[in-house]
Amino acid sequence: MRIATLQSAQVAMSGITARQAEQDRLQNQMSTGLRVNAPGDDPVAAAQAELARSRLARIAQDQRAAQLSSTLLTSADNSLAQGVDVLQGMRDSLVAAGNGSYSLAERKILAEQLSAARDRLLAVANTRDSTGGYVFSGQGTPDAPVSGNSLPSYDPLAGQQRIGADGRFASNVDGRAAFVALPQGNGVFVPASVPGNTGAASIDAGRVTDATLLTGHDYRITVTGAAGGLQYTVDDLTTGANVSTGNTFASGGVIDIAGQRVVVTGVPQPGDRFDLKPAGQQSVFQTVDDAIALLRDGTLSPSAYSERLQAVQTSLDGAVDRMVFLRTQVGEELNTTDAAFAANGQLELATESRRSDLRDLDYARAVSDMQVNQTALQAALKSYASFARLSLFDSLN
């Protein structure tokens, strides 16, 4: 069998060229530190590495959102803590106002303290966050969320802005729930003396004893009988029906009406009436304004003053409870955000590790491959050089 010299030379040169190309590829990998520099290097690994890169970009975006949310929620938590402190201070002032030995002048001093605390509470409601927005901005507003001074209103739409993938993280708090949409009294119903009562009796803030019996109706207690033998009747003002009649009245005794319990204390006169109405909503600022007006009013009887003072105390207690509950919710949101940030960190690490496995270069193996290929290339060059020197004259000699 005869092998042409030209063919042998071409085969040898092709081998040298392939070895040189492989050497160039290995040198390129060494210089970039990547095993896959182009899709052709490893199509499957290149595609999976690109998917990992996209996932890392989404994780990084979610991490930025989580970090921002954590910062903003921390601001909200601090603001709510200030709000709770302000409300507790107001509550202390109202407790002091219940001291029967206080004069009208001393009550007015407490009213001034409440007025100053009210201004601080309004400032808390309009606290700015680190981005220049407002902590309690609901669905968002360029202006202060709680506007006005005489009777502040909440201007933004109720709700909460959320950021991150699928809106996972809260970026603010709905101020309506914290400062404006607060239940009156005990949160279910509001007892009150009917204007025009002539006796010296007051009704307490009441409480619910059986929620299954609640009807949401208006009820009226009417004192009947005569001194020394007072009685009372109960009427459902919503339906016009009489609920009970001929009940013996005793100061400080409980009166149960459709799952609602109240206590009337003092000495009423026949014909005096007390109403129970379903609780509505009012802002904490309205409650404070009512308290300030009460402390400045010197025309009320002791029983009327005591009743109204207990009513505003109960409403203020509800405002404190609501703000504490809202702070708890913010704390839970903050914990969830921090947990998501930590989980994303672990996912980012795992994804980065997977991406590295797919495309990064194993330097030890690359050096070994380069050395092997370099040896083979040198051998091929020597072999070709020896072959190229051969001629017919060499054979004749």
C-alpha positions as CSV (number, residue, x, y, z in Angstrom):
1,M,0.0,0.0,0.0
2,R,1.4,3.4,-1.0
3,I,0.7,6.5,1.1
4,A,1.3,9.8,-0.8
5,T,3.7,12.2,0.7
6,L,1.3,15.1,0.3
7,Q,-1.5,13.2,2.1
8,S,0.8,12.4,5.0
9,A,1.9,16.0,5.3
10,Q,-1.8,17.2,5.3
11,V,-2.7,14.7,8.0
12,A,0.2,15.7,10.1
13,M,-0.6,19.4,9.6
14,S,-4.2,18.9,10.5
15,G,-3.2,17.2,13.8
16,I,-0.9,20.1,14.6
17,T,-3.6,22.6,13.8
18,A,-6.1,20.8,16.1
19,R,-3.5,20.7,18.9
20,Q,-2.9,24.4,18.5
21,A,-6.6,25.1,18.5
22,E,-7.1,23.1,21.7
23,Q,-4.1,24.9,23.2
24,D,-5.7,28.2,22.4
25,R,-9.0,27.1,23.9
26,L,-7.3,26.0,27.1
27,Q,-5.3,29.2,27.3
28,N,-8.5,31.2,26.9
29,Q,-10.2,29.2,29.7
30,M,-7.2,29.9,31.9
31,S,-7.3,33.6,31.2
32,T,-11.1,33.9,31.8
33,G,-11.4,31.4,34.6
34,L,-14.4,29.9,32.8
35,R,-14.8,26.5,31.3
36,V,-17.8,27.7,29.2
37,N,-17.0,30.9,27.4
38,A,-19.4,30.3,24.5
39,P,-22.5,28.2,24.0
40,G,-20.5,25.9,21.7
41,D,-18.1,25.0,24.5
42,D,-20.9,23.0,26.2
43,P,-24.5,23.8,25.0
44,V,-26.3,22.1,27.9
45,A,-24.1,23.7,30.6
46,A,-24.4,27.1,28.9
47,A,-28.2,27.0,28.8
48,Q,-28.4,25.9,32.5
49,A,-25.9,28.6,33.5
50,E,-28.0,31.2,31.7
51,L,-31.0,30.0,33.6
52,A,-29.1,30.3,36.9
53,R,-28.0,33.8,35.9
54,S,-31.6,34.9,35.4
55,R,-32.6,33.3,38.7
56,L,-29.8,35.2,40.5
57,A,-31.0,38.4,39.0
58,R,-34.5,37.8,40.3
59,I,-33.1,36.9,43.7
60,A,-31.0,40.0,43.8
61,Q,-34.1,42.1,43.0
62,D,-36.1,40.4,45.7
63,Q,-33.3,40.9,48.2
64,R,-33.3,44.6,47.5
65,A,-37.1,44.7,48.0
66,A,-36.8,42.8,51.2
67,Q,-34.0,45.0,52.5
68,L,-36.1,48.1,51.7
69,S,-39.2,46.6,53.3
70,S,-37.3,45.8,56.4
71,T,-36.0,49.4,56.7
72,L,-39.5,50.9,56.1
73,L,-41.2,48.4,58.5
74,T,-38.6,49.2,61.2
75,S,-39.5,52.9,60.8
76,A,-43.2,52.0,61.1
77,D,-42.5,49.9,64.2
78,N,-40.6,52.8,65.8
79,S,-43.4,55.2,64.9
80,L,-46.1,53.0,66.4
81,A,-44.0,52.6,69.6
82,Q,-44.0,56.4,69.8
83,G,-47.7,56.4,69.2
84,V,-48.3,53.9,72.0
85,D,-46.2,56.0,74.4
86,V,-48.2,59.1,73.5
87,L,-51.6,57.3,74.0
88,Q,-50.4,55.8,77.3
89,G,-49.5,59.3,78.5
90,M,-53.0,60.5,77.5
91,R,-54.5,57.6,79.4
92,D,-52.5,58.6,82.5
93,S,-53.9,62.1,82.2
94,L,-57.5,60.8,82.0
95,V,-57.0,58.6,85.0
96,A,-55.7,61.6,86.9
97,A,-58.8,63.5,85.7
98,G,-61.0,61.0,87.5
99,N,-59.7,62.3,90.8
100,G,-62.8,63.8,92.5
101,S,-60.7,66.3,94.4
102,Y,-59.4,68.0,91.2
103,S,-60.7,71.5,90.6
104,L,-61.8,72.8,87.2
105,A,-58.5,74.7,86.9
106,E,-56.5,71.5,87.5
107,R,-58.6,69.7,84.9
108,K,-57.9,72.4,82.4
109,I,-54.2,71.9,83.0
110,L,-54.7,68.2,82.1
111,A,-56.6,69.3,79.0
112,E,-53.6,71.4,77.9
113,Q,-51.4,68.3,78.4
114,L,-53.8,66.3,76.2
115,S,-53.7,69.0,73.6
116,A,-49.9,68.9,73.4
117,A,-50.0,65.1,73.3
118,R,-52.5,65.3,70.4
119,D,-50.1,67.4,68.4
120,R,-47.4,64.8,69.0
121,L,-49.7,62.1,67.9
122,L,-50.6,63.9,64.7
123,A,-46.8,64.2,64.0
124,V,-46.5,60.5,64.5
125,A,-49.3,59.8,62.0
126,N,-47.4,61.9,59.4
127,T,-44.0,60.4,60.1
128,R,-41.8,60.3,57.0
129,D,-39.8,57.2,56.0
130,S,-36.2,56.9,54.8
131,T,-37.3,57.2,51.2
132,G,-39.0,60.6,51.7
133,G,-42.5,59.1,51.7
134,Y,-44.8,58.5,54.6
135,V,-44.9,55.5,57.0
136,F,-48.7,55.5,57.2
137,S,-49.5,56.3,53.6
138,G,-51.8,53.4,52.8
139,Q,-52.0,53.1,49.0
140,G,-49.7,56.1,48.6
141,T,-50.0,59.8,48.7
142,P,-47.6,62.7,47.9
143,D,-48.9,64.7,50.8
144,A,-49.2,64.1,54.6
145,P,-51.7,61.2,55.0
146,V,-53.5,62.7,58.0
147,S,-54.5,66.2,57.1
148,G,-56.2,69.0,58.9
149,N,-55.9,70.0,62.6
150,S,-59.3,70.6,64.0
151,L,-60.6,67.2,62.8
152,P,-57.8,65.4,60.9
153,S,-58.9,63.1,58.0
154,Y,-57.1,60.3,56.3
155,D,-56.7,61.1,52.6
156,P,-55.0,58.0,51.0
157,L,-56.9,55.0,49.9
158,A,-57.1,52.3,52.5
159,G,-54.7,49.4,52.1
160,Q,-51.0,48.8,51.9
161,Q,-48.3,49.1,49.3
162,R,-46.3,45.9,48.7
163,I,-43.1,45.3,46.8
164,G,-41.0,42.4,45.7
165,A,-42.0,39.3,43.8
166,D,-45.7,38.7,44.0
167,G,-45.9,41.6,46.5
168,R,-44.4,39.6,49.3
169,F,-43.1,42.6,51.3
170,A,-45.0,45.5,52.9
171,S,-43.5,48.9,52.3
172,N,-45.8,50.9,54.5
173,V,-48.7,50.7,56.9
174,D,-52.4,51.6,56.5
175,G,-52.8,54.7,58.7
176,R,-56.5,54.5,58.6
177,A,-56.5,51.4,60.8
178,A,-54.1,53.0,63.3
179,F,-55.5,56.5,63.7
180,V,-58.9,56.9,62.0
181,A,-61.1,53.9,61.7
182,L,-61.3,53.0,65.4
183,P,-64.3,51.5,67.1
184,Q,-66.2,53.6,69.6
185,G,-66.4,52.6,73.2
186,N,-66.0,48.9,73.9
187,G,-66.0,48.3,70.2
188,V,-69.5,46.7,70.0
189,F,-72.0,49.1,71.6
190,V,-72.0,52.5,73.2
191,P,-74.1,53.1,76.3
192,A,-75.0,56.7,77.2
193,S,-77.4,58.7,79.3
194,V,-80.2,60.4,77.3
195,P,-79.9,64.2,77.4
196,G,-82.5,65.7,79.8
197,N,-82.1,63.1,82.6
198,T,-82.8,64.7,85.9
199,G,-81.4,62.1,88.3
200,A,-77.8,61.6,89.5
201,A,-77.1,58.3,87.8
202,S,-74.5,57.2,85.2
203,I,-74.1,54.2,83.0
204,D,-70.8,52.5,82.5
205,A,-69.1,51.6,79.2
206,G,-70.6,48.1,79.2
207,R,-69.2,44.8,77.9
208,V,-70.3,41.8,75.8
209,T,-71.2,38.7,77.7
210,D,-72.5,36.5,74.9
211,A,-71.6,37.5,71.3
212,T,-74.1,34.9,70.0
213,L,-77.0,37.0,71.4
214,L,-75.9,40.3,69.8
215,T,-78.5,41.8,67.4
216,G,-77.0,45.2,66.4
217,H,-80.2,46.9,67.5
218,D,-80.7,50.1,69.5
219,Y,-82.0,49.5,73.0
220,R,-83.3,51.9,75.7
221,I,-83.5,51.5,79.4
222,T,-86.2,53.6,81.0
223,V,-86.4,54.1,84.8
224,T,-90.0,53.7,86.2
225,G,-91.7,53.5,89.5
226,A,-91.1,55.8,92.4
227,A,-88.4,56.7,94.9
228,G,-87.7,53.7,97.1
229,G,-89.2,51.3,94.6
230,L,-87.5,52.1,91.3
231,Q,-87.9,49.8,88.4
232,Y,-86.9,49.8,84.7
233,T,-88.1,48.6,81.4
234,V,-86.1,47.7,78.3
235,D,-87.3,48.5,74.8
236,D,-85.9,47.5,71.4
237,L,-85.9,50.9,69.5
238,T,-85.0,49.2,66.2
239,T,-88.1,46.9,66.2
240,G,-90.3,48.9,68.6
241,A,-90.8,45.9,70.8
242,N,-90.7,45.8,74.5
243,V,-88.0,43.5,75.8
244,S,-88.8,43.4,79.5
245,T,-90.7,45.5,82.1
246,G,-91.1,45.6,85.8
247,N,-87.4,44.9,86.5
248,T,-86.2,46.0,90.0
249,F,-83.6,48.7,89.8
250,A,-80.6,48.6,92.1
251,S,-77.7,51.0,91.9
252,G,-74.6,49.1,90.7
253,G,-76.6,46.1,89.6
254,V,-76.0,44.5,86.2
255,I,-78.5,44.9,83.4
256,D,-78.2,42.3,80.6
257,I,-79.7,43.0,77.2
258,A,-79.2,40.7,74.2
259,G,-75.7,39.6,75.2
260,Q,-74.7,43.1,76.4
261,R,-74.1,44.0,80.0
262,V,-74.2,47.5,81.5
263,V,-74.2,48.9,85.1
264,V,-76.2,52.0,86.1
265,T,-74.8,53.6,89.2
266,G,-76.3,56.3,91.3
267,V,-79.8,57.5,92.0
268,P,-81.9,58.1,88.8
269,Q,-85.2,59.7,88.7
270,P,-88.3,58.1,87.2
271,G,-88.3,58.9,83.5
272,D,-84.5,58.9,83.2
273,R,-83.4,57.0,80.1
274,F,-80.2,55.2,79.0
275,D,-79.5,54.2,75.4
276,L,-77.4,51.4,74.0
277,K,-76.4,51.9,70.4
278,P,-74.1,49.9,68.1
279,A,-70.6,51.2,68.1
280,G,-69.5,53.2,65.1
281,Q,-66.0,54.4,64.2
282,Q,-64.2,57.6,65.0
283,S,-60.6,58.8,64.8
284,V,-58.4,58.8,67.8
285,F,-58.1,62.6,67.4
286,Q,-61.9,62.8,67.9
287,T,-61.6,60.8,71.1
288,V,-58.9,63.1,72.4
289,D,-60.9,66.2,71.4
290,D,-63.9,64.8,73.3
291,A,-61.6,64.3,76.3
292,I,-60.2,67.8,76.1
293,A,-63.7,69.3,75.8
294,L,-64.9,67.3,78.8
295,L,-62.0,68.5,81.0
296,R,-62.7,72.1,80.1
297,D,-66.4,71.8,80.7
298,G,-67.4,73.0,84.2
299,T,-71.2,72.7,83.7
300,L,-71.5,68.9,84.1
301,S,-72.9,67.2,87.1
302,P,-70.5,64.7,88.8
303,S,-72.4,61.7,87.5
304,A,-72.5,63.1,83.9
305,Y,-68.8,63.9,84.1
306,S,-67.9,60.5,85.4
307,E,-70.0,58.8,82.7
308,R,-68.4,60.8,79.9
309,L,-64.9,60.4,81.3
310,Q,-65.3,56.6,81.4
311,A,-66.6,56.7,77.8
312,V,-63.5,58.5,76.5
313,Q,-61.2,56.3,78.6
314,T,-62.8,53.2,77.1
315,S,-62.4,54.6,73.6
316,L,-58.8,55.6,74.3
317,D,-58.1,52.1,75.6
318,G,-59.4,50.8,72.4
319,A,-57.1,53.1,70.4
320,V,-54.1,51.9,72.5
321,D,-55.1,48.2,71.9
322,R,-55.5,48.8,68.2
323,M,-52.1,50.5,67.9
324,V,-50.5,47.7,70.0
325,F,-52.1,45.1,67.7
326,L,-51.0,47.0,64.6
327,R,-47.5,47.1,66.0
328,T,-47.7,43.3,66.5
329,Q,-48.7,42.9,62.8
330,V,-45.9,45.1,61.7
331,G,-43.5,43.0,63.8
332,E,-44.8,39.8,62.2
333,E,-44.4,41.4,58.7
334,L,-40.8,42.3,59.7
335,N,-40.1,38.8,60.9
336,T,-41.5,37.4,57.7
337,T,-39.4,39.8,55.6
338,D,-36.2,39.0,57.6
339,A,-36.8,35.3,57.2
340,A,-37.4,35.7,53.5
341,F,-34.2,37.7,53.2
342,A,-32.2,34.9,54.9
343,A,-33.9,32.3,52.8
344,N,-33.1,34.2,49.6
345,G,-29.5,34.4,50.8
346,Q,-29.3,30.7,51.1
347,L,-31.0,30.2,47.7
348,E,-28.6,32.8,46.1
349,L,-25.6,30.9,47.5
350,A,-26.9,27.6,46.2
351,T,-27.7,29.0,42.8
352,E,-24.4,30.7,42.5
353,S,-22.7,27.4,43.5
354,R,-24.6,25.6,40.8
355,R,-23.8,28.2,38.2
356,S,-20.1,28.0,39.2
357,D,-20.2,24.2,38.8
358,L,-21.6,24.6,35.3
359,R,-19.3,27.2,33.9
360,D,-16.3,27.8,36.1
361,L,-12.9,26.3,35.3
362,D,-11.3,23.5,37.3
363,Y,-7.8,25.0,37.2
364,A,-6.0,21.9,38.3
365,R,-7.6,19.9,35.5
366,A,-7.1,22.7,33.0
367,V,-3.4,22.9,33.8
368,S,-3.1,19.1,33.5
369,D,-4.9,19.2,30.1
370,M,-2.8,22.0,28.9
371,Q,0.4,20.2,29.8
372,V,-0.8,17.0,28.1
373,N,-1.8,18.9,25.0
374,Q,1.4,20.9,25.0
375,T,3.4,17.7,25.1
376,A,1.3,16.2,22.3
377,L,1.7,19.4,20.2
378,Q,5.5,19.4,20.7
379,A,5.6,15.8,19.7
380,A,3.5,16.4,16.6
381,L,5.7,19.4,15.6
382,K,8.9,17.3,16.0
383,S,7.4,14.4,14.0
384,Y,6.3,16.7,11.2
385,A,9.7,18.4,11.2
386,S,11.4,15.0,10.8
387,F,9.0,14.0,8.1
388,A,9.5,17.2,6.2
389,R,13.2,16.7,6.0
390,L,12.9,13.3,4.3
391,S,13.6,13.1,0.5
392,L,14.4,10.6,-2.1
393,F,18.1,11.6,-2.0
394,D,18.2,10.6,1.7
395,S,17.0,7.1,0.7
396,L,19.5,6.8,-2.1
397,N,22.4,7.6,0.2
